[in-house]
């Protein structure tokens, strides 16, 4: 497990097709309303994560307030963030630097 910064842990999910520029991150924010099982199901559906990975990411967001769930190209990051929003989860797209 990689540490994205002191406030956010992340499991490395990097798009191999991303440009050599600074990559974009999809940041999932804690949601105190949506049941944890629903968050796990959405992460599995949108990203294709297995159960343990989706559960770990959900728990990091729950405990730390946010978690980087995906890193790669801007277009794909925006696409994933829209999919999460459509499913009722809050996310943003950001980048280091």
C-alpha positions as YAML, in Angstrom:
chain: A
units: angstrom
residues:
- id: 1
  name: UNK
  ca: [0.00, 0.00, 0.00]
- id: 2
  name: UNK
  ca: [1.37, 3.40, -0.95]
- id: 3
  name: UNK
  ca: [0.96, 6.60, 1.01]
- id: 4
  name: UNK
  ca: [-0.40, 9.37, -1.23]
- id: 5
  name: UNK
  ca: [0.16, 12.06, 1.41]
- id: 6
  name: UNK
  ca: [-0.16, 12.27, 5.19]
- id: 7
  name: UNK
  ca: [-3.94, 12.59, 4.96]
- id: 8
  name: UNK
  ca: [-4.71, 10.05, 2.24]
- id: 9
  name: UNK
  ca: [-3.66, 6.44, 1.74]
- id: 10
  name: UNK
  ca: [-4.07, 4.75, -1.60]
- id: 11
  name: UNK
  ca: [-3.70, 1.40, -3.24]
- id: 12
  name: UNK
  ca: [-1.74, 1.84, -6.46]
- id: 13
  name: UNK
  ca: [-4.10, 1.70, -9.44]
- id: 14
  name: UNK
  ca: [-2.24, 3.43, -12.25]
- id: 15
  name: UNK
  ca: [-3.40, 3.68, -15.84]
- id: 16
  name: UNK
  ca: [-0.53, 2.35, -17.93]
- id: 17
  name: UNK
  ca: [-1.63, 4.52, -20.87]
- id: 18
  name: UNK
  ca: [-1.32, 7.77, -18.91]
- id: 19
  name: UNK
  ca: [0.90, 10.45, -20.37]
- id: 20
  name: UNK
  ca: [4.29, 11.20, -18.89]
- id: 21
  name: UNK
  ca: [2.89, 14.39, -17.36]
- id: 22
  name: UNK
  ca: [1.76, 14.53, -13.78]
- id: 23
  name: UNK
  ca: [-1.13, 12.04, -13.54]
- id: 24
  name: UNK
  ca: [-4.65, 12.81, -12.41]
- id: 25
  name: UNK
  ca: [-6.24, 11.15, -9.38]
- id: 26
  name: UNK
  ca: [-9.82, 10.19, -8.68]
- id: 27
  name: UNK
  ca: [-10.40, 11.05, -5.03]
- id: 28
  name: UNK
  ca: [-13.33, 9.39, -3.28]
- id: 29
  name: UNK
  ca: [-14.69, 11.38, -0.33]
- id: 30
  name: UNK
  ca: [-16.22, 9.90, 2.79]
- id: 31
  name: UNK
  ca: [-20.00, 9.62, 2.61]
- id: 32
  name: UNK
  ca: [-21.65, 9.34, 6.03]
- id: 33
  name: UNK
  ca: [-25.06, 8.57, 4.48]
- id: 34
  name: UNK
  ca: [-24.49, 5.86, 1.86]
- id: 35
  name: UNK
  ca: [-24.17, 2.38, 3.40]
- id: 36
  name: UNK
  ca: [-20.64, 0.96, 3.32]
- id: 37
  name: UNK
  ca: [-21.80, -2.09, 1.35]
- id: 38
  name: UNK
  ca: [-23.15, 0.18, -1.38]
- id: 39
  name: UNK
  ca: [-19.83, 2.06, -1.64]
- id: 40
  name: UNK
  ca: [-18.01, -1.28, -1.98]
- id: 41
  name: UNK
  ca: [-20.43, -2.44, -4.71]
- id: 42
  name: UNK
  ca: [-20.00, 0.83, -6.64]
- id: 43
  name: UNK
  ca: [-16.19, 0.59, -6.48]
- id: 44
  name: UNK
  ca: [-16.35, -3.00, -7.73]
- id: 45
  name: UNK
  ca: [-18.69, -2.04, -10.58]
- id: 46
  name: UNK
  ca: [-16.95, 1.15, -11.71]
- id: 47
  name: UNK
  ca: [-13.30, 0.05, -11.36]
- id: 48
  name: UNK
  ca: [-13.56, -3.74, -11.42]
- id: 49
  name: UNK
  ca: [-11.91, -4.05, -8.00]
- id: 50
  name: UNK
  ca: [-12.17, -7.31, -6.11]
- id: 51
  name: UNK
  ca: [-14.07, -7.33, -2.83]
- id: 52
  name: UNK
  ca: [-11.09, -6.94, -0.47]
- id: 53
  name: UNK
  ca: [-9.63, -4.04, -2.49]
- id: 54
  name: UNK
  ca: [-12.96, -2.21, -2.71]
- id: 55
  name: UNK
  ca: [-13.54, -2.76, 1.01]
- id: 56
  name: UNK
  ca: [-10.10, -1.46, 1.94]
- id: 57
  name: UNK
  ca: [-10.55, 1.68, -0.16]
- id: 58
  name: UNK
  ca: [-13.99, 2.30, 1.34]
- id: 59
  name: UNK
  ca: [-12.57, 1.94, 4.86]
- id: 60
  name: UNK
  ca: [-9.72, 4.38, 4.16]
- id: 61
  name: UNK
  ca: [-12.21, 6.95, 2.87]
- id: 62
  name: UNK
  ca: [-14.40, 6.33, 5.92]
- id: 63
  name: UNK
  ca: [-11.53, 6.66, 8.41]
- id: 64
  name: UNK
  ca: [-9.42, 9.37, 6.73]
- id: 65
  name: UNK
  ca: [-12.12, 11.33, 4.93]
- id: 66
  name: UNK
  ca: [-10.84, 10.62, 1.43]
- id: 67
  name: UNK
  ca: [-8.83, 8.14, -0.61]
- id: 68
  name: UNK
  ca: [-7.25, 8.08, -4.06]
- id: 69
  name: UNK
  ca: [-9.01, 5.24, -5.85]
- id: 70
  name: UNK
  ca: [-7.47, 5.60, -9.32]
- id: 71
  name: UNK
  ca: [-4.59, 7.40, -11.04]
- id: 72
  name: UNK
  ca: [-4.04, 7.98, -14.75]
- id: 73
  name: UNK
  ca: [-5.06, 10.14, -17.68]
- id: 74
  name: UNK
  ca: [-7.31, 13.17, -17.23]
- id: 75
  name: UNK
  ca: [-10.05, 11.90, -19.55]
- id: 76
  name: UNK
  ca: [-10.37, 8.56, -17.77]
- id: 77
  name: UNK
  ca: [-10.22, 10.23, -14.35]
- id: 78
  name: UNK
  ca: [-13.09, 12.54, -15.27]
- id: 79
  name: UNK
  ca: [-15.02, 9.58, -16.69]
- id: 80
  name: UNK
  ca: [-14.60, 7.58, -13.47]
- id: 81
  name: UNK
  ca: [-15.52, 10.57, -11.31]
- id: 82
  name: UNK
  ca: [-18.73, 11.05, -13.31]
- id: 83
  name: UNK
  ca: [-19.57, 7.35, -12.90]
- id: 84
  name: UNK
  ca: [-19.07, 7.60, -9.13]
- id: 85
  name: UNK
  ca: [-21.28, 10.70, -9.01]
- id: 86
  name: UNK
  ca: [-23.98, 8.99, -11.05]
- id: 87
  name: UNK
  ca: [-23.95, 6.21, -8.44]
- id: 88
  name: UNK
  ca: [-24.41, 8.80, -5.68]
- id: 89
  name: UNK
  ca: [-20.84, 8.98, -4.37]
- id: 90
  name: UNK
  ca: [-18.82, 12.16, -4.00]
- id: 91
  name: UNK
  ca: [-15.49, 12.31, -5.81]
- id: 92
  name: UNK
  ca: [-13.16, 14.84, -7.34]
- id: 93
  name: UNK
  ca: [-10.36, 14.79, -9.88]
- id: 94
  name: UNK
  ca: [-7.03, 16.28, -8.84]
- id: 95
  name: UNK
  ca: [-3.35, 16.04, -9.50]
- id: 96
  name: UNK
  ca: [-0.06, 16.49, -7.72]
- id: 97
  name: UNK
  ca: [2.10, 19.46, -8.44]
...
